[in-house]
Amino acid sequence: MGIKVTREMLDRYRKLKQEIPVLELELLMMKNTEAGLGNDTIFDYQTGYPRPQSVVGFDQKKYDRREKVLERKKEKVKAMDQWIDDIKDGQTRCVFRMFYKQNMTWKAIAKQIGMPHNEDYPRVCIRDAYLKKMKIT
């Protein structure tokens, strides 16, 4: 396992997964529409004096930064997915998978595991107990 999982990482995991398609769409739009155009000013010295001139073109630096952000987010999600898949206990792994990967609510998870009247059970007795056992804060 290459990363040290923290509670904060788990709390951000669901949001992180939602940001990836948005960034991918943004990169696609930058490449295929005017969204990727940037504007810069240079000085023209043809007359001997500096005259500001506007230059418009594809903003490669901005595109590269966004691409790096996207790759980092994908790496984090992949590492967290692997961490969840490596949980040995089947029920615990299933609860983590349903909540974090499938974005299910605690009520839906409780119903799925056979505790429809106690939605706190999967959260407190399975997830929180596992995190405490693994000393993840």
DSSP file with accessible surface (Angstrom, degrees, kcal/mol):
  #  RESIDUE AA STRUCTURE BP1 BP2  ACC     N-H-->O    O-->H-N    N-H-->O    O-->H-N    TCO  KAPPA ALPHA  PHI   PSI    X-CA   Y-CA   Z-CA
    1    1 A M              0   0  160      0, 0.0    78,-0.0     0, 0.0     0, 0.0   0.000 360.0 360.0 360.0 120.0    0.0    0.0    0.0
    2    2 A G        +     0   0   89     77,-0.1     2,-0.3     2,-0.0    77,-0.0   0.651 360.0  56.5 -84.5 -16.8    1.7    3.2   -1.2
    3    3 A I  S    S-     0   0   52     76,-0.1     2,-0.7    73,-0.0    73,-0.0  -0.841  75.2-127.2-118.9 155.6   -0.4    5.7    0.7
    4    4 A K        -     0   0  154     -2,-0.3     2,-0.3     0, 0.0    -2,-0.0  -0.887  33.1-139.9 -97.6 110.1   -1.2    6.3    4.4
    5    5 A V        -     0   0    5     -2,-0.7     2,-0.3     4,-0.1   132,-0.2  -0.546  23.8-176.8 -76.3 133.0   -5.0    6.4    4.6
    6    6 A T     >  -     0   0   48     -2,-0.3     4,-1.9   130,-0.1     5,-0.2  -0.835  40.3-111.7-122.6 165.3   -6.5    9.0    6.9
    7    7 A R  H  > S+     0   0   72    130,-2.2     4,-2.5    -2,-0.3     5,-0.2   0.884 118.8  56.5 -62.9 -36.8  -10.0    9.9    7.9
    8    8 A E  H  > S+     0   0  120    129,-0.4     4,-1.8     1,-0.2    -1,-0.2   0.903 105.5  50.7 -62.4 -41.1   -9.7   13.2    6.0
    9    9 A M  H  > S+     0   0   41      1,-0.2     4,-1.1     2,-0.2    -1,-0.2   0.914 110.7  48.9 -63.3 -42.0   -8.8   11.3    2.8
   10   10 A L  H  X S+     0   0    0     -4,-1.9     4,-0.6     1,-0.2     3,-0.4   0.899 109.6  52.1 -64.3 -39.7  -11.8    9.1    3.2
   11   11 A D  H  < S+     0   0  100     -4,-2.5     4,-0.4     1,-0.2    -1,-0.2   0.846 114.6  42.5 -66.0 -31.6  -14.0   12.1    3.8
   12   12 A R  H  X S+     0   0  122     -4,-1.8     4,-2.5    -5,-0.2    -1,-0.2   0.600  92.5  88.3 -87.7 -11.6  -12.7   13.8    0.6
   13   13 A Y  H  X S+     0   0    1     -4,-1.1     4,-2.2    -3,-0.4     5,-0.2   0.903  86.0  48.4 -57.5 -48.4  -12.8   10.6   -1.5
   14   14 A R  H  X S+     0   0   62     -4,-0.6     4,-1.3     1,-0.2    -1,-0.2   0.909 114.2  46.2 -62.7 -41.5  -16.4   11.0   -2.7
   15   15 A K  H  > S+     0   0  131     -4,-0.4     4,-1.6     1,-0.2    -1,-0.2   0.902 109.4  55.9 -66.4 -39.5  -15.9   14.6   -3.7
   16   16 A L  H  X S+     0   0   24     -4,-2.5     4,-1.2     1,-0.2     3,-0.3   0.908 104.8  52.2 -59.3 -43.0  -12.7   13.7   -5.4
   17   17 A K  H  < S+     0   0   60     -4,-2.2    -1,-0.2     1,-0.2    -2,-0.2   0.845 108.9  50.9 -63.7 -32.8  -14.4   11.1   -7.6
   18   18 A Q  H  X S+     0   0  118     -4,-1.3     4,-0.8     1,-0.2    -1,-0.2   0.789 105.3  56.7 -75.2 -27.3  -17.0   13.7   -8.7
   19   19 A E  H  X S+     0   0   49     -4,-1.6     4,-2.5    -3,-0.3     5,-0.2   0.786  92.2  71.3 -75.1 -26.6  -14.3   16.2   -9.7
   20   20 A I  H  X S+     0   0   21     -4,-1.2     4,-2.5     1,-0.2     5,-0.2   0.942  98.3  44.5 -60.9 -51.1  -12.5   13.9  -12.1
   21   21 A P  H  > S+     0   0   72      0, 0.0     4,-2.3     0, 0.0    -1,-0.2   0.885 112.8  54.1 -63.0 -32.0  -15.2   13.9  -14.9
   22   22 A V  H  X S+     0   0   93     -4,-0.8     4,-2.4     2,-0.2    -2,-0.2   0.936 110.5  45.4 -65.3 -45.2  -15.5   17.7  -14.5
   23   23 A L  H  X S+     0   0   18     -4,-2.5     4,-2.6     2,-0.2    -1,-0.2   0.897 111.6  52.6 -64.5 -39.7  -11.8   18.2  -15.0
   24   24 A E  H  X S+     0   0   79     -4,-2.5     4,-2.2    -5,-0.2    -1,-0.2   0.918 111.1  46.9 -62.0 -42.2  -11.8   15.8  -18.0
   25   25 A L  H  X S+     0   0  101     -4,-2.3     4,-2.7    -5,-0.2    -2,-0.2   0.904 110.4  53.1 -65.5 -40.3  -14.6   17.8  -19.6
   26   26 A E  H  X S+     0   0   65     -4,-2.4     4,-2.4     1,-0.2    -2,-0.2   0.922 109.8  47.8 -61.7 -43.0  -12.8   21.0  -18.9
   27   27 A L  H  X S+     0   0   11     -4,-2.6     4,-1.9     2,-0.2    -1,-0.2   0.906 111.6  50.5 -64.0 -41.0   -9.6   19.7  -20.6
   28   28 A L  H  X S+     0   0   98     -4,-2.2     4,-2.2     1,-0.2    -2,-0.2   0.923 111.7  47.5 -62.5 -42.7  -11.7   18.5  -23.6
   29   29 A M  H  X S+     0   0   90     -4,-2.7     4,-2.0     1,-0.2     6,-0.5   0.875 108.6  54.9 -67.4 -36.5  -13.4   21.9  -23.9
   30   30 A M  H  < S+     0   0    5     -4,-2.4     6,-0.6     5,-0.2    -1,-0.2   0.895 113.4  42.4 -62.0 -38.6  -10.0   23.7  -23.6
   31   31 A K  H  < S+     0   0  126     -4,-1.9    -2,-0.2     1,-0.2    -1,-0.2   0.846 124.2  33.6 -76.2 -34.9   -8.7   21.7  -26.5
   32   32 A N  H  < S+     0   0  115     -4,-2.2     2,-0.2    -5,-0.2    -2,-0.2   0.487 118.8  36.8-105.0  -7.0  -11.8   21.8  -28.7
   33   33 A T  S >< S-     0   0   73     -4,-2.0     3,-1.0    -5,-0.2     4,-0.1  -0.719  95.4 -87.0-131.2-173.0  -13.3   25.3  -28.1
   34   34 A E  G >  S+     0   0  162      1,-0.2     3,-1.7    -2,-0.2    -4,-0.1   0.504 103.1  92.9 -76.3  -2.6  -12.1   28.8  -27.3
   35   35 A A  G 3  S+     0   0   53     -6,-0.5    -1,-0.2     1,-0.3    -5,-0.2   0.760  82.1  56.0 -63.2 -22.6  -12.0   28.0  -23.6
   36   36 A G  G <  S+     0   0    1     -3,-1.0    23,-3.3    -6,-0.6    -1,-0.3   0.482  83.5 108.8 -89.9  -0.8   -8.3   27.1  -24.1
   37   37 A L  E <   -A   58   0A  84     -3,-1.7     2,-0.3    21,-0.2    21,-0.3  -0.543  48.6-168.3 -80.3 140.3   -7.3   30.4  -25.5
   38   38 A G  E     -A   57   0A  20     19,-3.9    19,-2.1    -2,-0.2     2,-0.4  -0.858  12.1-139.0-123.1 161.8   -5.2   32.8  -23.5
   39   39 A N  E     +A   56   0A 113     -2,-0.3     2,-0.3    17,-0.2    17,-0.2  -0.972  23.3 171.6-124.4 133.6   -4.3   36.4  -24.0
   40   40 A D  E     -A   55   0A 112     15,-2.6    15,-3.2    -2,-0.4     2,-0.5  -0.942  24.6-130.5-137.8 159.8   -0.9   37.9  -23.3
   41   41 A T  E     +A   54   0A  81     -2,-0.3     2,-0.3    13,-0.2    13,-0.2  -0.943  23.5 177.8-116.0 132.3    0.7   41.3  -23.9
   42   42 A I  E     -A   53   0A  87     11,-2.8    11,-3.2    -2,-0.5     2,-0.5  -0.831  29.9-114.0-122.4 165.8    4.1   41.8  -25.6
   43   43 A F  E     -A   52   0A 120     -2,-0.3     2,-0.6     9,-0.2    -2,-0.0  -0.896  20.4-149.6-105.3 128.8    6.0   44.9  -26.4
   44   44 A D  E     -A   51   0A  33      7,-3.2     7,-1.5    -2,-0.5     3,-0.3  -0.857  13.5-177.9 -97.4 121.7    6.6   45.8  -30.1
   45   45 A Y    >   +     0   0  142     -2,-0.6     3,-1.4     5,-0.2    -1,-0.1   0.098  45.2 116.9-106.9  21.7    9.8   47.7  -30.6
   46   46 A Q  T 3  S+     0   0  164      1,-0.3    -1,-0.2     2,-0.1    -2,-0.0   0.853  82.7  42.7 -60.6 -33.7    9.5   48.2  -34.4
   47   47 A T  T 3  S-     0   0   79      2,-0.5    -1,-0.3    -3,-0.3    -2,-0.1   0.446 122.2-103.8 -91.6  -1.0    9.3   52.0  -34.1
   48   48 A G  S <  S+     0   0   56     -3,-1.4    -2,-0.1     1,-0.3    -3,-0.1   0.234  98.7  85.3  97.1 -14.9   12.1   52.1  -31.5
   49   49 A Y  S    S-     0   0  176     -5,-0.1    -2,-0.5     2,-0.0     2,-0.3  -0.928  89.4-102.0-118.3 145.6    9.6   52.6  -28.6
   50   50 A P        -     0   0   67      0, 0.0    -5,-0.2     0, 0.0    -7,-0.1  -0.497  38.7-177.8 -70.5 125.7    7.8   49.9  -26.8
   51   51 A R  E     -A   44   0A 104     -7,-1.5    -7,-3.2    -2,-0.3     2,-0.2  -0.995  28.2-121.8-120.9 124.5    4.2   49.6  -27.9
   52   52 A P  E     -A   43   0A  88      0, 0.0     2,-0.4     0, 0.0    -9,-0.2  -0.438  31.5-173.3 -67.4 133.7    2.0   47.0  -26.2
   53   53 A Q  E     -A   42   0A  77    -11,-3.2   -11,-2.8    -2,-0.2     2,-0.3  -0.994  19.9-128.6-127.3 138.8    0.5   44.4  -28.5
   54   54 A S  E     -A   41   0A  76     -2,-0.4     2,-0.4   -13,-0.2   -13,-0.2  -0.681  20.7-166.3 -88.9 136.2   -2.0   41.7  -27.6
   55   55 A V  E     -A   40   0A  70    -15,-3.2   -15,-2.6    -2,-0.3     2,-0.4  -0.990   1.2-164.1-124.5 129.2   -1.2   38.1  -28.5
   56   56 A V  E     +A   39   0A  94     -2,-0.4     2,-0.3   -17,-0.2   -17,-0.2  -0.929  27.5 125.4-115.6 135.8   -3.9   35.4  -28.4
   57   57 A G  E     -A   38   0A  32    -19,-2.1   -19,-3.9    -2,-0.4     2,-0.2  -0.976  62.3 -52.2-169.9 178.4   -3.2   31.7  -28.5
   58   58 A F  E     -A   37   0A  83     -2,-0.3     2,-1.5   -21,-0.3   -21,-0.2  -0.478  48.7-132.2 -67.5 130.8   -3.7   28.3  -26.8
   59   59 A D     >  +     0   0   54    -23,-3.3     4,-2.1    -2,-0.2     5,-0.1  -0.629  33.6 171.2 -87.9  84.3   -2.7   28.5  -23.1
   60   60 A Q  H  > S+     0   0   95     -2,-1.5     4,-2.9     1,-0.2     5,-0.2   0.863  73.3  56.6 -65.2 -36.7   -0.5   25.4  -22.9
   61   61 A K  H  > S+     0   0  163      2,-0.2     4,-2.3     1,-0.2    -1,-0.2   0.929 109.1  45.8 -62.3 -44.4    0.7   26.2  -19.3
   62   62 A K  H  > S+     0   0   66      2,-0.2     4,-2.4     1,-0.2     5,-0.2   0.923 113.4  49.9 -63.7 -43.5   -2.9   26.4  -18.0
   63   63 A Y  H  X S+     0   0   19     -4,-2.1     4,-2.3     1,-0.2    -2,-0.2   0.929 111.0  49.0 -61.3 -45.2   -3.8   23.2  -19.8
   64   64 A D  H  X S+     0   0   61     -4,-2.9     4,-2.3     1,-0.2    -1,-0.2   0.885 110.1  51.5 -63.7 -39.9   -0.7   21.4  -18.5
   65   65 A R  H  X S+     0   0  147     -4,-2.3     4,-2.3     2,-0.2    -1,-0.2   0.937 111.5  46.7 -61.9 -46.2   -1.5   22.5  -14.9
   66   66 A R  H  X S+     0   0   76     -4,-2.4     4,-2.5     1,-0.2    -2,-0.2   0.888 110.6  53.1 -63.5 -37.7   -5.0   21.2  -15.2
   67   67 A E  H  X S+     0   0   76     -4,-2.3     4,-2.5    -5,-0.2    -1,-0.2   0.912 108.9  49.2 -64.7 -40.3   -3.8   17.9  -16.6
   68   68 A K  H  X S+     0   0  139     -4,-2.3     4,-2.4     2,-0.2    -2,-0.2   0.911 110.5  50.7 -64.9 -41.6   -1.4   17.5  -13.7
   69   69 A V  H  X S+     0   0   45     -4,-2.3     4,-2.4     2,-0.2    -2,-0.2   0.930 110.7  49.7 -60.6 -45.4   -4.2   18.2  -11.2
   70   70 A L  H  X S+     0   0    7     -4,-2.5     4,-2.5     1,-0.2    -2,-0.2   0.927 110.5  49.5 -59.6 -45.4   -6.3   15.6  -13.0
   71   71 A E  H  X S+     0   0   89     -4,-2.5     4,-2.3     1,-0.2    -1,-0.2   0.897 110.3  50.3 -63.3 -41.5   -3.6   13.0  -12.9
   72   72 A R  H  X S+     0   0  134     -4,-2.4     4,-2.2     2,-0.2    -1,-0.2   0.920 111.4  48.6 -62.2 -42.6   -3.0   13.5   -9.1
   73   73 A K  H  X S+     0   0   43     -4,-2.4     4,-2.5     1,-0.2    -2,-0.2   0.917 111.1  50.0 -64.7 -41.3   -6.7   13.2   -8.4
   74   74 A K  H  X S+     0   0   76     -4,-2.5     4,-2.6     1,-0.2    -1,-0.2   0.899 109.9  51.2 -63.5 -39.7   -6.9   10.0  -10.5
   75   75 A E  H  X S+     0   0  127     -4,-2.3     4,-2.5     2,-0.2    -1,-0.2   0.909 110.6  48.6 -63.4 -42.6   -3.8    8.6   -8.6
   76   76 A K  H  X S+     0   0  101     -4,-2.2     4,-2.5     2,-0.2    -2,-0.2   0.926 112.8  47.5 -63.1 -44.9   -5.4    9.3   -5.2
   77   77 A V  H  X S+     0   0   14     -4,-2.5     4,-2.9     2,-0.2    -2,-0.2   0.924 112.1  50.1 -63.2 -42.9   -8.7    7.7   -6.3
   78   78 A K  H  X S+     0   0  162     -4,-2.6     4,-2.3     1,-0.2    -2,-0.2   0.922 111.7  48.0 -62.2 -42.8   -6.9    4.7   -7.6
   79   79 A A  H  X S+     0   0   30     -4,-2.5     4,-2.3     2,-0.2    -1,-0.2   0.913 113.3  47.3 -65.0 -41.3   -4.9    4.3   -4.4
   80   80 A M  H  X S+     0   0    3     -4,-2.5     4,-2.5     2,-0.2    -2,-0.2   0.899 110.4  52.5 -67.8 -39.8   -8.1    4.6   -2.3
   81   81 A D  H  X S+     0   0   39     -4,-2.9     4,-2.5     1,-0.2    -2,-0.2   0.923 110.7  48.0 -59.3 -43.6   -9.9    2.1   -4.5
   82   82 A Q  H  X S+     0   0  103     -4,-2.3     4,-1.5     2,-0.2    -2,-0.2   0.901 109.8  52.3 -64.3 -40.9   -7.1   -0.3   -4.0
   83   83 A W  H  < S+     0   0   15     -4,-2.3     4,-0.3     2,-0.2     3,-0.3   0.928 111.3  46.9 -61.2 -44.1   -7.1    0.3   -0.2
   84   84 A I  H >< S+     0   0    0     -4,-2.5     3,-1.5     1,-0.2    -2,-0.2   0.925 111.3  51.3 -64.7 -42.6  -10.8   -0.4   -0.1
   85   85 A D  H 3< S+     0   0   61     -4,-2.5    -1,-0.2     1,-0.3    -2,-0.2   0.752 104.1  59.7 -66.6 -23.0  -10.4   -3.6   -2.2
   86   86 A D  T 3< S+     0   0   85     -4,-1.5     2,-0.3    -3,-0.3    -1,-0.3   0.467  72.8 119.0 -85.3  -2.4   -7.7   -4.8    0.1
   87   87 A I    <   -     0   0    1     -3,-1.5     6,-0.1    -4,-0.3    -3,-0.0  -0.505  56.0-152.1 -65.5 125.9  -10.0   -4.9    3.2
   88   88 A K  S    S+     0   0  190     -2,-0.3     2,-0.3     4,-0.1    -1,-0.2   0.902  70.7  80.1 -72.3 -43.2  -10.0   -8.5    4.3
   89   89 A D  S  > S-     0   0   86      1,-0.1     4,-2.7     2,-0.1     5,-0.2  -0.514  71.8-146.7 -71.6 125.6  -13.4   -8.7    6.0
   90   90 A G  H  > S+     0   0   32     -2,-0.3     4,-2.4     2,-0.2    -1,-0.1   0.893  94.4  46.7 -62.1 -44.5  -16.1   -9.1    3.3
   91   91 A Q  H  > S+     0   0   84      2,-0.2     4,-2.5     1,-0.2    -1,-0.2   0.930 114.6  47.5 -67.5 -41.9  -18.9   -7.2    5.0
   92   92 A T  H  > S+     0   0   13      2,-0.2     4,-2.7     1,-0.2     5,-0.2   0.936 112.9  48.7 -63.4 -46.2  -16.6   -4.3    5.9
   93   93 A R  H  X S+     0   0   68     -4,-2.7     4,-2.7     1,-0.2    -1,-0.2   0.916 111.3  51.1 -59.1 -41.7  -15.2   -4.2    2.4
   94   94 A C  H  X S+     0   0   50     -4,-2.4     4,-2.8    -5,-0.2    -2,-0.2   0.921 110.3  48.3 -63.9 -42.5  -18.8   -4.3    1.0
   95   95 A V  H  X S+     0   0    0     -4,-2.5     4,-2.5     2,-0.2     5,-0.3   0.936 113.5  46.9 -64.8 -45.7  -19.9   -1.4    3.3
   96   96 A F  H  X>S+     0   0    1     -4,-2.7     4,-2.8     1,-0.2     5,-0.7   0.921 113.5  49.2 -61.1 -43.7  -16.9    0.7    2.3
   97   97 A R  I  X>S+     0   0   80     -4,-2.7     5,-1.9    -5,-0.2     4,-1.2   0.929 112.4  47.2 -62.6 -44.7  -17.4   -0.1   -1.3
   98   98 A M  I  <5S+     0   0    7     -4,-2.8     6,-2.5     3,-0.2    -2,-0.2   0.912 119.8  38.5 -64.5 -42.9  -21.1    0.8   -1.2
   99   99 A F  I  <5S+     0   0   27     -4,-2.5     4,-0.4     4,-0.2    -2,-0.2   0.956 129.1  26.6 -75.1 -49.6  -20.6    4.1    0.7
  100  100 A Y  I  <5S+     0   0    1     -4,-2.8    -3,-0.2    -5,-0.3    -2,-0.1   0.914 131.4  30.4 -85.5 -44.0  -17.4    5.4   -1.0
  101  101 A K  I  <<S+     0   0   43     -4,-1.2    -3,-0.2    -5,-0.7    -4,-0.1   0.880 129.6  34.0 -84.5 -40.1  -17.4    3.9   -4.5
  102  102 A Q  S   <S-     0   0  112     -5,-1.9    -3,-0.1     2,-0.1    -1,-0.1   0.423  96.9-131.5 -98.6   0.5  -21.1    3.6   -5.2
  103  103 A N        +     0   0   63     -4,-0.4    -4,-0.2    -6,-0.3     2,-0.1   0.805  46.3 163.7  56.4  34.5  -22.2    6.8   -3.2
  104  104 A M        -     0   0   40     -6,-2.5    -1,-0.2     1,-0.1     2,-0.1  -0.488  37.7-114.4 -79.8 155.0  -25.0    5.0   -1.4
  105  105 A T     >  -     0   0   84     -2,-0.1     4,-2.4     1,-0.1     5,-0.2  -0.447  24.5-112.6 -82.0 162.9  -26.6    6.5    1.7
  106  106 A W  H  > S+     0   0   36      1,-0.2     4,-2.7     2,-0.2     5,-0.2   0.869 119.0  55.3 -64.3 -33.6  -26.2    4.8    5.1
  107  107 A K  H  > S+     0   0  133      2,-0.2     4,-2.1     1,-0.2    -1,-0.2   0.933 109.3  45.7 -64.3 -44.1  -29.9    4.1    5.1
  108  108 A A  H  > S+     0   0   37      2,-0.2     4,-2.3     1,-0.2    -2,-0.2   0.890 113.2  50.4 -66.8 -37.4  -29.6    2.2    1.7
  109  109 A I  H  X S+     0   0    0     -4,-2.4     4,-2.2     2,-0.2    -2,-0.2   0.928 108.7  51.6 -66.4 -43.6  -26.5    0.4    3.0
  110  110 A A  H  <>S+     0   0    0     -4,-2.7     5,-3.5     1,-0.2     4,-0.4   0.915 111.4  47.7 -59.8 -42.2  -28.3   -0.7    6.2
  111  111 A K  H ><5S+     0   0  155     -4,-2.1     3,-1.1     3,-0.2    -1,-0.2   0.915 110.4  52.9 -63.8 -41.8  -31.2   -2.0    4.1
  112  112 A Q  H 3<5S+     0   0  136     -4,-2.3    -2,-0.2     1,-0.3    -1,-0.2   0.857 111.0  45.3 -63.9 -36.8  -28.8   -3.8    1.8
  113  113 A I  T 3<5S-     0   0   41     -4,-2.2    -1,-0.3    -5,-0.1    -2,-0.2   0.381 125.0 -97.9 -92.3   5.8  -27.0   -5.6    4.6
  114  114 A G  T < 5S+     0   0   53     -3,-1.1    -3,-0.2    -4,-0.4    -2,-0.1   0.698  96.8 104.4  92.8  20.3  -30.2   -6.6    6.3
  115  115 A M    > < +     0   0   71     -5,-3.5     3,-1.7    -6,-0.2    -4,-0.2  -0.468  32.7 156.7-125.1  60.9  -30.6   -3.9    9.0
  116  116 A P  T 3  S+     0   0   69      0, 0.0    -5,-0.2     0, 0.0     3,-0.2   0.728  72.3  49.8 -65.5 -20.7  -33.3   -1.7    7.5
  117  117 A H  T 3  S+     0   0  186      1,-0.2     2,-0.3    -7,-0.2   -10,-0.0   0.419 107.7  54.9 -97.6   0.9  -34.4   -0.2   10.8
  118  118 A N    X   +     0   0   74     -3,-1.7     3,-1.2   -11,-0.1    -1,-0.2  -0.690  52.4 168.5-136.4  84.8  -30.9    0.8   12.0
  119  119 A E  T 3> S+     0   0   89     -2,-0.3     4,-0.6     1,-0.3    -9,-0.1   0.660  77.5  64.6 -73.0 -13.3  -29.0    3.0    9.6
  120  120 A D  H 3>>S+     0   0   79      1,-0.2     4,-3.3     2,-0.1     5,-0.6   0.719  83.8  79.0 -77.9 -21.0  -26.4    3.8   12.2
  121  121 A Y  I <>>S+     0   0   66     -3,-1.2     4,-1.6     1,-0.2     5,-0.9   0.938  94.7  41.5 -57.2 -53.0  -25.3    0.1   12.3
  122  122 A P  I  4>S+     0   0    0      0, 0.0     5,-2.8     0, 0.0     4,-0.5   0.898 120.5  44.9 -65.6 -32.7  -23.1    0.1    9.1
  123  123 A R  I  <>S+     0   0   73     -4,-0.6     5,-2.9     3,-0.2    -2,-0.2   0.964 127.2  24.6 -73.3 -50.9  -21.6    3.5    9.9
  124  124 A V  I  <>S+     0   0   67     -4,-3.3     5,-0.9     3,-0.2    -3,-0.2   0.949 129.5  37.2 -82.6 -50.2  -20.9    3.0   13.6
  125  125 A C  I  <<S+     0   0   68     -4,-1.6    -1,-0.1    -5,-0.6    -2,-0.1   0.714 131.6  22.0 -82.4 -21.2  -20.5   -0.7   14.0
  126  126 A I  I  ><S+     0   0    9     -5,-0.9     4,-2.1    -4,-0.5    -3,-0.2   0.796 130.0  30.6-109.1 -62.5  -18.8   -1.6   10.8
  127  127 A R  I  ><S+     0   0   16     -5,-2.8     4,-2.6     2,-0.2     5,-0.2   0.974 125.6  40.3 -66.5 -55.7  -17.0    1.5    9.3
  128  128 A D  I  ><S+     0   0   41     -5,-2.9     4,-2.4     1,-0.2    -1,-0.2   0.886 115.9  52.1 -63.2 -37.1  -16.1    3.4   12.4
  129  129 A A  H  ><S+     0   0   48     -5,-0.9     4,-2.6     2,-0.2    -1,-0.2   0.910 110.8  48.2 -64.7 -39.5  -15.1    0.2   14.2
  130  130 A Y  H  X S+     0   0   28     -4,-2.1     4,-2.5     2,-0.2    -2,-0.2   0.927 111.4  49.5 -66.1 -43.4  -12.9   -0.8   11.3
  131  131 A L  H  <>S+     0   0    3     -4,-2.6     5,-3.2     2,-0.2    -2,-0.2   0.898 112.9  47.6 -62.7 -38.4  -11.2    2.6   11.2
  132  132 A K  H ><5S+     0   0  174     -4,-2.4     3,-1.2     3,-0.2    -2,-0.2   0.920 111.1  50.9 -68.2 -41.0  -10.7    2.4   15.0
  133  133 A K  H 3<5S+     0   0  153     -4,-2.6    -2,-0.2     1,-0.3    -1,-0.2   0.890 113.3  45.0 -62.9 -38.0   -9.2   -1.1   14.7
  134  134 A M  T 3<5S-     0   0   85     -4,-2.5    -1,-0.3    -5,-0.2    -2,-0.2   0.405 113.1-121.8 -85.8   1.2   -6.9    0.1   12.0
  135  135 A K  T < 5 +     0   0  168     -3,-1.2     2,-0.6     1,-0.2    -3,-0.2   0.887  55.5 158.0  57.6  45.7   -6.0    3.2   14.0
  136  136 A I      <       0   0   16     -5,-3.2    -1,-0.2    -6,-0.1  -130,-0.1  -0.887 360.0 360.0-102.2 119.1   -7.1    5.6   11.2
  137  137 A T              0   0  140     -2,-0.6  -130,-2.2  -132,-0.2  -129,-0.4  -0.806 360.0 360.0-118.2 360.0   -8.0    9.0   12.6
